[in-house]
Amino acid sequence: MDNPEKKETPAQRRDRFESIFTKLVVDALNQSEVDILKEKPLLPTIMVQPDLFIVPRSGKLIALEVNYVDFSKNLWDFSLERIEQIFELKTSVSTNLVAAIVIITDQTVGETDETFYGHDWKEEFLRSSDAILLLERFYDHIEVCPISDNGVGIDCHEYIQKLLGTKPRQELNYLWHTEKRERNQNLQNFHEYLGQWDYQLDPHISLQSTKIKDFRLLVKDVFSNPNLFPEYQAIPNQRVFNIKEFYLRSGISYYFRFDYVLLPHNQNFYYQLDNGWHSEDLRKLARLGGAFVEIIRNPRKKFGQIRRLQKLLTYSRFINYEPSKDRRIQPLHPSPKLILVHDGNLLGPRYDPKRYIRHLISSGWYPVHINNLSQKLLSDRGK
């Protein structure tokens, strides 16, 4: 009896469609005026490599990402991961680099069974999804492309001509230069405190058998222990507003949710916690030495860990800025400490084992392993 054909998994479907589209783009690029074309280049300062690195004869640099997206799922995780990618490209490679992304999908629009072909599906999608709109605010070029087993919904040769003619957006240069300065400032004490993080780079450390619920209860017990943190109270489930609404300007308030805030026992500090944390509240908390805490379990697969770290890096970048009076973005000073509690290791790739620790520190996080949580975390090591 023959074995039934195995059903394609979502990951296999994603990889297959991304491979199909990337091959079509590479074929079109090979017929264009391009001097250098690298697939999956190794850019040492980037956490996740772009799919294609392109240098046309005009001399500009183009980093292209191809991502399959299931629009039936929450898109915010995907969007925040990609925002971190563009922050890294612009601050670590060059502000003059053209950051481009193609989002491919085989989903339909709305509740109909119509495919994307034959009508203005792109604008409908961009208007209906703030997560995609946020990417449009940051990327120099974005394309949403339908794909199926019968082909793709755009002419790849026409797309390549538009891509090669794209220029980097100048209005975000202030943000990229400011972020680079803030990152370098955060890294000033990196080597001084590196000994505290060596334990987190041990490849043998992992509490994989720890259930997430038990892990969270363990962290809660530590923070609730008055002998360890006598000056603070740990308050769970905190909303922190951020600059997403500044870029979207849709009238919707956006916030990130942190597992805890460590609030100083101070009679002069009063805050209505149900309202969430805004810029002024964050500055006040920072001056009093408070902190926000996020708890993660390191997944077994390294790629899953990278995606989670990318999202956390965007968290810190977005809450460490605020709108200025002239409608630009400015750093939030002082900003509260961000503590990342985890139960595994943060070992980077073999050629750069301190990469993930360095990324976290540069964006304002203070990573700590659960086994070291009883150490003094709130000493003056933040911004």
Buried (B, 14 or more C-beta within 10 A) or exposed (E): EEEEEEEEEEEEBBEBBBEBBBEBBBEBBEEBEBEEBBEEBEBEEBBBBBBBBBBBEEEBBBBBBBBBBBBEEEBBBBBBBBBBBBBBBBBBBBBBBBBBBBBBBBBBBEEEEEBBEEEEBBEBBBEEBBBBBBBBBBBBBBBBBBBBEEEBBBEBBEBBEEBBEBEBBEEBEEBBEBBBEBBEEBEEEBEEEBEBBEBBBEEEBBBEEBEEEEBBEBBBEBBEEEEBBEEBBBBEEBBBBBBBBBBBEEEEEBBBEBBBBBBBEEEEBEBEEEEBBBBEBBBBBBEBBBBBBBBBBBBEEEEEBBBBBBBBBBBBBBBBBBBEEEEEBBBBEBBBBBBBBBBBBBBBEEEEBBBBBBBBBBBBBBBBBBEBBEEEBBEEBBB
